[in-house]
């Protein structure tokens, strides 16, 4: 059984990971839009 706090932390980590991927993709070449 999953405790809700553990689930929330997993979800937040996943969301942050997605955001970091987006940010790093933009930071590779921010002038090449």
N, C-alpha and C positions, 0 to 999 in steps of 0.2 A: 504493500500500500504506500502510495506517495503522499508525503505531507505537502500541504499547499505551499509552504515557504520554499521547499526544495524545488517544486514545480515552477514557482514564480521566478526563482533565481535562474533556473535553466532557460526559461523563456527570455528573461532580460539579457542573459549572456548571448543567446542566439541572436536577438535583435541587435545588440551592440556589435556582434561579429558581422552582421550584414551591413550595418552602418559603416564599420571600419573598412569593409571591402569597397563600398561605394566611395568613401573618402579617399582611400588609397588609389582607386582607379582614377579619380579626378586629379589627384596630386601628381600622378605620373607625368602628365603633360597638360597643365591647366590652361595653357594658351592655345591648345589645338582643339578648339571647340568646332 
